[in-house]
Amino acid sequence: MDFSGIIFWLVLLGLIFYVVGIYNQLITLKNRYENAFSQIEVQLKRRYDLIPNLVETAKGYLSHERETLEGVIAARNEAMAMLKAAAASGAAGRDIQKLAGAETSLQGALGKLNVVVEAYPDLKANENMMQLNEELTTTENRVAFARQAFNDSVTGYNTYRQTFPPVFFAGFFGHREDASLLEFADSEAIQEAPKVSFS
């Protein structure tokens, strides 16, 4: 084999290793954003578990506010369903957008409940209500941090997938679409953690 043949095989081998490196980086970045989504999932499930306790505590004081309480539970159930769908799809774009919409609705329902609770000083002073409020606030902060980590991971994946030359290989390796950021419709909800306050 002559020198030019050796050069050809070395270049070909280098190209193969380069393409394998692109594939591995795409997989690594995808796994990062999927892991970041699983952290959001943990925190959202924790919040969804707290909401029935909140409604149950408020029920005794707000018997004539049944529509508000039912709205919170319905919004919670819808958000739970969207979270399950998003988790099952590996945080696929369309499911992430549906989850964001359901979360926005849930925040609206909790906001309505907050307005109603403000009119009941005994309920606001209830020890169980204050404890639930503290747990919800802590959980909302964790959701915000987890969502930021997820969005950072998604941005890293999308940026790499769109750069040259990975953009040429991404579709071939099954990475045809950008991942979706988890954003809420209310721009204030994106900038800061949702607040649930009963005091």
Secondary structure, DSSP 8 states (H G I E B T S, - for coil): --HHHHHHHHHHHHHHHHHHHHHHHHHHHHHHHHHHHHHHHHHHHHHHHHHHHHHHHHHTT-GGGHHHHHHHHHHHHHHHHHHHHHHHTTS-HHHHHHHHHHHHHHHHHHHHHHHHHHT-HHHHH-HHHHHHHHHHHHHHHHHHHHHHHHHHHHHHHHHHHHSTTHHHHHTTTT--S-------SSHHHHHS-------
